[in-house]
Structures are given as C-alpha cells and as structure tokens.
Amino acid sequence: MPRPISVSIAPAALRHNLSVVREHLDRTAERAGGTPASIWAVIKANAYGHGIEQAVSGFSDAQGLAMLDLQEAVRCREAGWGGPILLLEGFFEPDDLDIVDRYHLTTSVHNREQLDMLAHAKLSRRVDIMLKLNTGMNRLGFSAHSYGPAHARALQLQERGQLGTVGKMTHFACADGEQGVAAQMNVFNANTQGLAAGPVSVCNSAATLRYAEIAVGDAQTTHWVRPGICLYGASPFADADAASFGLRPAMTLRSELLSVQEIPAGAAVGYGATFTAPAPMRIGVVACGYADGYPRHAGTGTPVTVGGVTTRLVGRVSMDMLMVDLDPVPGAAFGTPVVLWGEGGPSVDEVATHAGTIGYELLCAVAPRVPRFVV
Ligand SMILES: *Cc1c(COP(=O)(O)O)cnc(C)c1O
C-alpha cells in the first residue's frame, strides 16, 4: 500500500470558478454598456500544480489558454485544445518559432530580440502577437519610449506577412494591494493611445476581480483578461478569501493519522522541541511532510482538519510527517482522515499565510511522490 497521502483535482471546480469570472465580466460589461472581456485562463506551471490535462478539461469554456512553457502548449494541443494559446514569456530562440508556427500559438513579444527573430523566421503562417509594455513592474516589456517604435516595427512585419494580429498587453505589480492599477493604467493608456487598434490584455486575477471595468471592450477593441490563481479557487488578495468571491478550491491535499501519542504536560513535540504541551494532551501524527510539498515554515497554530474538525498543527513539520493537536477531536484515532488544504479543510491561502507565503507557491509545490486523483 502507498502512504495514505493523496492530492485530488476537481475539474468541476475549475469549471465553476471560470463561470464565476465569466459572470463577473459579463455583469461589468453590461453595466458599462460595452463588450465583455474574453478570458485567457492562465495555466502556467502545470496549471498551478493542477495538471495541464485537467486544466484543458476544466477550462474548455475559456476563449484561450495562457502559459509560458512551449512543451505545455504542445500538451494542450495534444489534449485536444484547438483555441488560442498565449505564450506569456514569448519564445526564447529562433527554433522555438517552429513550434509557435506548427501549433499555432499566439506569443507575447516583450523585447527587441524577439522582434528580430520574428523578422527573420520562415513561417508557414502569420503569427499573432501581444506586444508587451512595461508600465512599471519592471519585469518584462518594452519601456515607454521604445514601445511606439516596437509597435511600428510589428506593423511593418504584419505588412510583410510575418505577423497576424498585433495586440497590446501589460502586467500589474500591485493589483492585489492598496496601490491598485491606476498608475500603471495611466502609463499604458498614454503609450498605447493613437496606435492601430488590436486586442488588449492587462488584467490578472486581482485586477479581474477588483477592476474589471478596465477590461470592458468597445467596437474597436477586444479585451482579454488573464486570470490564474482565482480559477484554481485561491485568492490573489491578502484581505479577501476565495470563498467571498464564490470560488471553490480545485485541489485538495488529504492524508490520514498514522499514529496517536498521549503525552504528559511539559512534554515536547517534534524536531527542535519547539512545542511543549501545557497539559496532558493527545497528538496526532499525519502522513504529510515537507517532502510532500507541505511548507516547513508552517508553524504551531496552522489549521489542519482532522476527522472533519479543524485543529492546529503543533511543532515543526518534518520531511514525511507533521503533528497535530487532537484535543478538539477526541474521537480521532489511527486512520482518521486529515485534510491539509482544500475541500473540507482549511484554504490553501490560510495555510500559506501561516507559512509566510502565498497559496500560489503551495499549489505549485505538491511533490511528484504524492499520488494524484482526478475527481
Ligand atoms: C501569472 C500571470 C498571470 C496570472 O496571474 P494570477 O495572479 O495568478 O491571476 C497573468 N499574466 C501574466 C503575465 C502572468 O505571468
């Protein structure tokens, strides 16, 4: 028998979360009297750890899929996805353009080198691109002063038959926080105004949920949002949980108690003896540790659901096990089911907060050794 740990993925939850975003975009467009945004469902990093094939199935109603690994793009095609695919980092070397061409991928273009490669490529059809402007995150994208010339060059390549659609995109650094998107939107508008019309894509999950009005289209412009984390049922915000948006977790990490210890007051638990029992107590040992992808930085007090009751982790997480307080669950015994995060347990965001990180990192980090089920 394998260890009792497992991770389950629910394409139905992916589908539900996509529909939540869809309805939100439709309502926003209706209020504004414009055209609703299309959705690139972001499935980078193996669909935030959920699996490309599960994402292709769960997001079949999306208008497009966005990722950055060319091999993941090929997997989408092999899984039967015939719609648009956007490469968020674009391509890396001239040979990649063979794959872009063969699998009919749309690519972001964020630097001059990529434009050069496109200019020299021998392609069987026009490549659709999203030309990326750096509006202040200072990660990818043409700077404000080089964007106009880059766009003009893209239009020349379009004229020569190398490029198809030339769209405009940017990415927000602070859509989830106080600062919001206004400053970056000002830079975006100032530097894209007057350029030939084309599709526009600016919103990640946080901007899609909080500022959807900036993604309402009109007769000239189709908007595309790029939500990722919210489609997996986790929150991009520190101050609002996923459930408050009607989102459902698509990943559930489960295990079981493999032992129970009865310890006296004053006894310590785990490596480093970081937790000491204030009174006699029962400790449950869970078959899940940091080698399974559970964060070692999650300390005493991190919520863990045992037998349907939410209790707390105690002591340090070890490689293959972690310990929990069984006082709130007197009936718990060997084999009692445990939910580390997901359906019927704490949210991945709560666990992440206790570990000083974000849900994204935990979803991506479930170890290959953990058996996976699609439910
Ligand atoms: C990851 C990513 C997204 C999605 O971000 P979320 O916060 O998960 O919604 C959108 N656009 C780009 C360019 C990204 O890299």
The ligand as a Gaussian input file, in Angstrom:
#p B3LYP/6-31G(d) Opt

LIG

0 1
 C        0.913000      34.545000     -13.836000
 C        0.437000      35.589000     -14.721000
 C       -0.920000      35.926000     -14.760000
 C       -1.926000      35.336000     -13.811000
 O       -1.718000      35.843000     -12.516000
 P       -2.700000      35.497000     -11.309000
 O       -2.260000      36.380000     -10.208000
 O       -2.469000      34.060000     -10.993000
 O       -4.064000      35.741000     -11.781000
 C       -1.315000      36.846000     -15.708000
 N       -0.429000      37.421000     -16.546000
 C        0.877000      37.134000     -16.524000
 C        1.795000      37.812000     -17.454000
 C        1.360000      36.222000     -15.606000
 O        2.657000      35.955000     -15.571000

